[in-house]
Amino acid sequence: MLVGTWAAADWAIRFYERHGFRLVSPERKTELLRTYWTIPDRQIEASVVLANPPFDGA
């Protein structure tokens, strides 16, 4: 499962991490956001993606 949120939303990131999600790399984040979400480039820059189970990029 993938979850996207604002990079500045520390409380949200901590919540997801407590529930087994892990941040994906910045490079993979951009690829995932462009593949699964329809959002502007500025929002991609200001977002993070977390994965559960942790995403190894393979």
C-alpha positions as CSV (number, residue, x, y, z in Angstrom):
1,M,0.0,0.0,0.0
2,L,1.2,3.5,-0.9
3,V,0.3,6.7,0.9
4,G,1.2,10.2,-0.2
5,T,1.3,13.2,2.1
6,W,2.9,16.6,2.4
7,A,6.6,16.4,3.4
8,A,5.9,19.1,6.0
9,A,3.2,17.0,7.7
10,D,5.6,15.5,10.3
11,W,2.6,14.3,12.4
12,A,1.2,12.4,9.5
13,I,4.6,10.8,8.6
14,R,5.1,9.7,12.2
15,F,1.6,8.3,12.3
16,Y,2.2,6.1,9.2
17,E,5.7,5.1,10.4
18,R,4.1,3.9,13.7
19,H,1.9,1.7,11.6
20,G,4.6,0.0,9.6
21,F,5.0,2.4,6.6
22,R,8.4,3.6,5.5
23,L,9.5,6.5,3.3
24,V,10.5,5.7,-0.2
25,S,13.5,7.3,-1.8
26,P,13.0,10.8,-3.3
27,E,13.7,9.4,-6.8
28,R,11.2,6.6,-6.4
29,K,8.7,9.0,-4.8
30,T,8.6,11.1,-7.9
31,E,8.1,8.1,-10.2
32,L,5.3,6.7,-8.0
33,L,3.5,10.0,-7.7
34,R,3.6,10.5,-11.5
35,T,2.3,6.9,-12.0
36,Y,-0.5,6.7,-9.4
37,W,-1.6,10.3,-8.7
38,T,-2.5,13.2,-10.9
39,I,-1.0,16.2,-9.2
40,P,1.0,19.2,-10.3
41,D,4.9,19.2,-10.2
42,R,4.9,21.7,-7.3
43,Q,2.9,19.3,-5.2
44,I,5.2,16.4,-6.1
45,E,8.1,18.5,-4.9
46,A,6.4,19.1,-1.6
47,S,5.2,15.5,-1.0
48,V,6.5,12.2,0.3
49,V,5.4,8.7,-0.3
50,L,5.3,6.0,2.3
51,A,4.9,2.3,1.6
52,N,3.7,-0.7,3.7
53,P,5.3,-3.2,3.4
54,P,8.4,-1.1,2.9
55,F,9.1,-0.6,-0.8
56,D,12.5,-1.9,-2.0
57,G,12.1,-0.5,-5.5
58,A,12.4,-4.0,-7.2
